[in-house]
Amino acid sequence: MSGYAIWKIANGGDWAEGQGNNADLSGTLAAGDVFILCNSSSDAAILAEADITGTQASNFNGDDAVGLAYNGVIIDAVGTEGSDPGSGWHVAGISNATANHTLVRKASVTNGNTDWVTSAGTDEVSSEWIVLGQDTWTNLGSHVMNNEPEEPSKVSLERAKSHPEI
């Protein structure tokens, strides 16, 4: 993972700021494995799975932009530079979905996306993300990827089971 880093922007900054609030990644990620970065005050279940704990980039409250960079270039992002969304970013038609929710990338997404408007989408079908309820960690430590489009009925069922207020 040499050359990869997680960058974080606070309160509407830019990616240059994010480069300074980073966590450099290292090691090798095996096929099918995931990399977990978390805050040092995370739940014990998350800390047990974590690869990196307690960096500036992991101090995240839901209204900051976070990006994956490779060799100093953002290749994937949640949120945008220059914007402070208030309490959180809207995702899949859900207000403040990046705060007090769990986001899971859809299995059909196989590449990063730096266009947050497209990535977030306007509803569960157009979004690259599934928004689950707060502290939903059933996917912790794993991620399924495929090249098939996500079935809207499957997405709806997952959201309904773990996000009943929708």
N, C-alpha and C positions, 0 to 999 in steps of 0.2 A: 504494500500500500504506500510505498515510497512516493512522494509527490502529492498525496491526497491530504486535505485538511478540512475541518469544519470551521466555518466562519460565522460569527454572530454580530448583527447590527442592533444597537439599542436605540429606541425612540426616534426612528426616522433618519438615522445616519446613512452612510454610504458603504460600499464594499471595501473601500480603503480602510475604514474603521474596522470592518469585519475581519480584515486580514490581520489586524492587531489583536483582535479578540478571538484567537483561534485555538484549535486543538489539532496539532499535526498527528496524522495517523501513521502507524508503522506496523511492520509484520506482514504476514501473508493471510489472506482471507480465502479459505477453502471454498470450493464450489458448493453452493447451497447454504453456506454459513452467513451469518449476519454480524455486524459490528455494533456494539452498544456503547454509547457515551451517555453518562448520567451525572446528575448533581450529587454531591456527597451526602446530601440529606434525603436522598430518594428512599423509597420503601426497600426493605431488606430483600424482597424478591428481585427487584431490579438490580440492586447492588451485587447480588450473587451472580448475575449474568453479565455484568459490565466489563468492558474491555478497557475503558478509560473513565475515571471518576474525578470530579471536582476541578474542572478547568473553567476559565472565563467563558468559553463557548457553551458550557453546560449550565450556566446560570441563566436560565430561560424562564420567562413568566407568561408566555403565550402571545405577547404583542411585539416581540422582536423578530426580525427576519433572520433566518438561518440558511446557510448555503453550503454545498459541497463543492470544494475547489480542487482542481488538479493543476499542478505546476503554476499556481497563481491565477488561474482563470476559473470563475464560477461555472459549474456544469449542471447544477441542480439547485433549486431554491424553494423555500417556503417563505412567502412574503416578498416584499420589494424594498429596494433602497430608496431613501428619500421620503418615505411615507411612514407615519405613525398611525396605525389603525385604531388607536384607542385601546380597548380592552383585548382585542384579538382580531385575527384575520377571518373573514368569512370563507367557508369552504362548503361546497356542495349545497349551497342554499341555506346553510346554518350560520347564524350570526355568532361571531366570536368563537368559532370552532377550534381555533388553535389554543384557546384558553379553557382549561378544565374539561377537555375531551381527549380521546385517544384517536390519533389518525393512523390509518394503515393504507399504504399504497396499494392500489388495485393490482392483482396478479398480472393483468394484461399490460401494465406499464413496464417497458423493458429498457427505457432510456431516461436520462435526466431531463428536466425541463426548467429553463430559466425564465419562462413566461408564466408568472404566477397567476395572471388572470385566466389563462387557458388551463393551467394545472388545477387551480381551485375549482373551476367550473361554476355553474350557476345552479346546478341541481345534482342529484346523485348519479344521473346518467352521464352528464357532461364532465364531471369531476374525475380527476385521477386518484382521488382519495375516498376512502370509506371512513365516515366519522362515527366513532363509537362513544359510549358514555365514559365519564371520568374514571380513571383507574381500571380500565379494561385491559388486562395483560394476558389474555389467552393466547396471543400471538408472540409474546415475548420470547426472544431467542430463535425465532424462525420467520421465514417469509417465503410464500409460495409465489412463483413467477411462471407465467405461460405466455404464449403468443396468441391465445384465443381472447376475443372480446369478453369482458365481464358480462354476465347475464344480469340485467336489471332486477329480475325477481330474486336472485340470490343476494344481491346487494341490499335490496329492501328487507329481506328476511333477516340478514345479519344486523342491520341497523335497528330493526324493530325489536329484536331479541335483547340488544344491549343498549338501546337508546329509546326507551319506551315513551318519553315525552314528545317524540316526533310523530 
